[in-house]
Amino acid sequence: MSKDLHLNDIARQSFIHDIHELQQVSERIDWSSLAKAAEIISIADQVICIGVGKSAIMAKRCASTLTSIGKKSMFLHPIEALHGDIGIISSGDVVLLFSNSGNTEEVVSIIPYIKTRCKAMIGIIGNVNSAIGTSCDIVIDASIEKESCPLNTVPSSSLLVTTAVTNALIAAITVSSRITKDIFATFHPAGQLGRNLLLTVESVMIAGKDALPFVESTMMLKDVIIMMSKKGLGCAIVSENGRNVLGFITDGDVRRCLQTIDDLSAMKAENIMSYSPITIQPKATLGDALSLMEDREHKIGVLPVCDEQGNCIGIIRLHDIAGHIR
């Protein structure tokens, strides 16, 4: 037990130290320099991210994230750069250097060749007074007091701070580049984010008059339940003409009625329906539909889809949405 408590304390102290390092860098960083870097990157032809070791992981992650918001980016290993790959860098590109020590030999060795080719050289550096730091056009301070590792050797706090600084830079680039959710979605057509933003309600809704459970307000509850069971959509659309929506009945409404009323023989659709139900338009995105159904105290499992004239043209269920956003 004492060993467990000791390990718990070590883990907790590591966590607390990481928070401290993040707080320190947030107070120390030159935010105007970061903003300037974001503006330069947002108009660059391409971003070349360079690093070695753990810093290479940071560089690759940065290049990948920038690409995901539509900014042409790639990772370049400094050794490969010295053996021909430096040709990928052109005068309209920005080079983004990652290094904790700021004196990484492989990175230092290519700086003279990079500076003659690129538009700007920006560094996310753990030592701004280092060889790499002093060579950059803009340097962003990602230094730490010490690692959260008990040995102060394993890259831990330094990686966390570099990640946080990179996130801040990418956030500023996103705004500077005027990236919107719709633009972002075009780069992620197969992912959940893209599907939420690109697919519309009409693309997955259940439509067709024969498929929809229309009932009249004066229909007896027994017949309403039969209609709901026949159509199998977990709801009934109360309408007088098979188009407009006077009310809406869900399986939940029926269950609540059965729990509170003993004699159902005189019950009609109008007695249990929800008046002025929540509806959604066919051009709304699946993300909009999902928010409308889930972002409320009592979640909704099914929605009537109505056109601009208020006519019900379909039904969309949470189940339908889930099948398209996984």
Buried (B, 14 or more C-beta within 10 A) or exposed (E): EEEEEEEEEEEEEBEEBBEBBBEBBEEEBBEEBBBBBBBBBBEBEBBBBBBBEBBBBBBBBBBEBBBBBBBEBBBBBBEEBEEEBBEBBEEEBBBBBBBBBBBBEBBBEBBEBBBEBBBBBBBBBBBBEBBBBEBBBBBBBBBBEEBBBEEEEEBBBBBBBBBBBBEBBBEBBBEBBEBEEEBBBEBBEEBEBBBBBBBBBBEBBBBEEEEBBBBBBEBBBEBBBEBBEEBEBBBBBBBEEEBBBBBBBBBBBBEEBEEEEEEBEEBBBBBBBEEEBEBBBBEBBBBBBBEBBEEEEEEBBBBBBBBEEEBBBBBBBBEBBEEEBE
